[in-house]
């Protein structure tokens, strides 16, 4: 991990982020001093992960309050909160700070920094609660499979699902991690593997489709993932490929656990059927040059795992055992 460096922060009047598109080869800090720069960074995944883009939304509105007023400010807030549609944290962070705009730029910044600080605190709480749960479900030294990236890069520091692996490792109670590649942009292979290596944690990278078979073969004790939105009924919206891992976990009889802060729980969305799933276009799938000329592609960025397949949801405040009939 980046010692002493936050994935996203407010520094001397601008937003600074770790450019996740450059990792793992290059560690690059981007300084975003305009709303257009911030929106572009969110859209092209230079900053990504539900908690991190929630902070981006909050800091983006604080930045806009220093640069614009009137209709221009309202337009800037709209651009920020709609930069990506699926993760609830982005719009929630932007709207929370926007509510303070009548009090002036300083009040907006104070609220944005509060959003940042709450996400930092929540990572530590999720790590403890998640590690305790996984140990109780799987026994000592569980072997975990995770999908996409849910470490410090997806938050500010610490992480969501990956923070649980860090906590277990710190306790000397982790048996290893399988990181699925996460097609098509390889956040698991590029980012999760990098964070695990930085933390000194043993890991193996697996192609996405191998996950259910590894579970069936007894090489995984639990699947642990993050979430971009958790619906009121317990449906989990997360990076595409998550649903397949949940089906594999159910078939293998192992726990499937989602870890996300309370800011990702959206009680205003009744189920996954009501969530707009971002389609990122064919280019991301076809740009590798493997497909024949003229091929088309479908590229949903997220999928919905039904609550019936979820063993538990861990937030920074609680553990909800859906497998026992508990409700959010």
Long-range contacts (C-beta under 8 A, 24 or more apart in sequence): 1-151, 1-152, 1-195, 1-198, 1-199, 2-27, 2-152, 2-198, 5-29, 6-120, 6-156, 6-157, 7-47, 7-49, 7-52, 7-152, 7-153, 7-154, 7-155, 7-156, 7-157, 8-47, 8-52, 8-55, 8-56, 8-59, 8-116, 8-156, 9-116, 9-156, 10-59, 10-62, 10-109, 10-112, 10-113, 10-116, 13-66, 14-63, 15-56, 15-59, 15-60, 15-63, 17-41, 17-46, 17-47, 17-56, 18-47, 18-153, 19-46, 20-45, 20-46, 20-47, 20-48, 20-153, 20-191, 21-45, 21-46, 23-153, 23-190, 23-191, 23-194, 24-190, 24-191, 24-193, 24-194, 32-63, 33-63, 34-63, 34-67, 35-60, 35-63, 35-64, 35-67, 35-68, 35-76, 35-79, 35-80, 36-79, 38-63, 38-80, 39-79, 39-80, 39-83, 42-80, 42-83, 42-84, 42-90, 43-83, 43-84, 45-185, 48-149, 48-153, 48-154, 48-187, 49-149, 49-150, 49-153, 49-154, 49-155, 49-160, 49-226, 50-87, 50-88, 50-89, 50-90, 50-154, 50-160, 50-226, 50-227, 50-228, 50-229, 50-260, 50-263, 50-264, 51-89, 51-119, 51-122, 51-123, 51-154, 51-155, 51-156, 51-160, 51-260, 51-261, 51-263, 51-264, 52-119, 52-153, 52-154, 52-155, 52-156, 53-83, 53-84, 53-87, 53-89, 53-90, 53-93, 54-87, 54-89, 54-90, 54-92, 54-93, 54-115, 54-119, 54-263, 55-93, 55-112, 55-115, 55-116, 55-119, 55-156, 56-80, 56-90, 56-93, 57-81, 57-83, 57-89, 57-90, 57-91, 57-92, 57-93, 57-94, 57-97, 58-93, 58-94, 58-96, 58-97, 58-111, 58-112, 58-115, 58-116, 59-112, 59-115, 59-116, 60-94, 61-93, 61-94, 61-97, 61-98, 61-101, 61-108, 61-112, 62-97, 62-105, 62-108, 62-109, 62-111, 62-112, 62-113, 65-101, 65-104, 65-105, 65-108, 65-109, 66-105, 66-109, 73-101, 77-101, 84-278, 85-276, 85-278, 86-228, 86-229, 86-237, 86-275, 86-276, 86-277, 86-278, 86-301, 86-302, 87-228, 87-229, 87-264, 88-228, 88-229, 88-263, 88-264, 88-266, 88-269, 89-228, 89-263, 89-264, 92-263, 93-263, 116-156, 118-261, 118-263, 119-155, 119-156, 119-261, 119-263, 120-155, 120-156, 120-157, 120-158, 121-316, 122-261, 122-262, 122-263, 122-315, 122-316, 123-152, 123-155, 123-156, 123-157, 123-158, 123-159, 123-160, 123-163, 123-261, 123-316, 124-158, 124-163, 125-316, 125-317, 126-158, 126-159, 126-160, 126-163, 126-164, 126-259, 126-260, 126-261, 126-314, 126-315, 126-316, 127-158, 127-159, 127-163, 127-164, 127-166, 127-167, 128-167, 129-314, 129-315, 129-316, 129-318, 129-319, 130-161, 130-163, 130-164, 130-167, 130-224, 130-257, 130-259, 130-314, 131-164, 131-167, 131-168, 131-171, 131-173, 133-257, 133-312, 133-314, 133-319, 134-164, 134-168, 134-222, 134-224, 134-255, 134-257, 135-168, 135-173, 137-222, 137-255, 137-257, 137-311, 137-312, 138-221, 138-222, 138-254, 138-255, 139-221, 140-173, 141-173, 141-174, 141-175, 142-168, 142-173, 142-174, 142-175, 142-221, 142-222, 143-175, 143-176, 143-177, 143-178, 143-219, 143-220, 143-221, 143-222, 144-168, 144-174, 144-175, 144-176, 144-177, 144-178, 144-220, 144-221, 144-222, 144-223, 144-224, 145-177, 145-178, 145-179, 145-180, 145-206, 145-211, 145-214, 145-215, 145-220, 145-222, 145-223, 145-224, 145-245, 146-177, 146-178, 146-179, 146-180, 146-188, 146-192, 146-223, 146-224, 146-225, 147-180, 147-182, 147-188, 147-208, 147-211, 147-223, 147-225, 147-238, 147-239, 147-241, 147-242, 147-245, 148-180, 148-182, 148-187, 148-188, 148-192, 148-225, 148-226, 148-238, 148-239, 148-241, 148-242, 149-182, 149-187, 149-188, 149-191, 149-192, 149-195, 150-192, 150-225, 150-226, 150-259, 151-191, 151-192, 151-195, 151-196, 152-195, 153-191, 153-195, 154-226, 159-195, 160-226, 160-227, 160-259, 160-260, 160-261, 161-224, 161-225, 161-226, 161-257, 161-258, 161-259, 162-192, 162-195, 162-196, 162-226, 163-259, 164-224, 164-259, 164-314, 165-196, 165-201, 165-224, 166-199, 166-201, 169-199, 169-200, 169-201, 174-201, 175-221, 176-201, 176-202, 176-203, 176-204, 177-201, 177-202, 177-203, 177-204, 178-203, 178-204, 178-205, 178-206, 178-211, 178-214, 178-219, 178-220, 179-203, 179-204, 179-205, 179-206, 180-205, 180-206, 180-207, 180-208, 180-210, 180-211, 180-241, 180-245, 181-205, 181-206, 181-207, 181-208, 182-208, 182-239, 182-241, 183-208, 183-241, 184-284, 184-285, 184-288, 184-299, 185-284, 187-239, 208-241, 208-244, 209-244, 211-244, 211-245, 211-248, 212-244, 212-245, 212-247, 212-248, 212-249, 212-251, 212-252, 213-248, 215-248, 215-249, 215-251, 215-252, 215-254, 216-248, 216-251, 216-252, 218-252, 220-252, 220-254, 221-254, 221-255, 222-249, 222-254, 222-255, 222-256, 222-257, 223-248, 223-249, 223-254, 223-255, 223-256, 223-257, 224-257, 224-258, 224-259, 225-256, 225-257, 225-258, 225-259, 226-258, 226-259, 226-260, 227-258, 227-259, 227-260, 227-264, 227-313, 228-264, 228-302, 229-264, 229-266, 229-269, 229-275, 230-258, 230-260, 230-264, 230-265, 230-266, 230-313, 230-328, 231-266, 231-269, 231-270, 231-271, 231-272, 231-274, 231-275, 231-307, 232-266, 232-267, 232-268, 232-269, 232-270, 232-271, 232-328, 233-270, 233-271, 233-307, 233-328, 234-307, 234-310, 234-313, 234-320, 234-322, 234-327, 234-328, 235-271, 235-272, 235-304, 235-305, 235-306, 235-307, 236-272, 236-304, 236-305, 236-307, 236-310, 236-313, 237-272, 237-275, 237-277, 237-302, 237-303, 237-304, 237-305, 238-302, 238-303, 238-305, 239-301, 239-302, 239-303, 240-300, 240-301, 240-302, 240-303, 241-303, 242-303, 242-305, 243-303, 243-304, 243-305, 243-309, 246-305, 246-306, 246-309, 246-310, 247-309, 249-309, 249-311, 250-309, 255-311, 255-312, 256-305, 256-309, 256-310, 256-311, 257-310, 257-311, 257-312, 257-313, 257-314, 258-305, 258-310, 258-312, 258-313, 258-314, 259-313, 259-314, 259-315, 260-313, 260-314, 260-315, 261-315, 261-316, 262-315, 262-316, 262-317, 264-315, 265-313, 265-315, 265-328, 267-328, 272-304, 272-305, 272-306, 273-304, 275-302, 275-304, 277-301, 277-302, 277-303, 277-304, 278-302
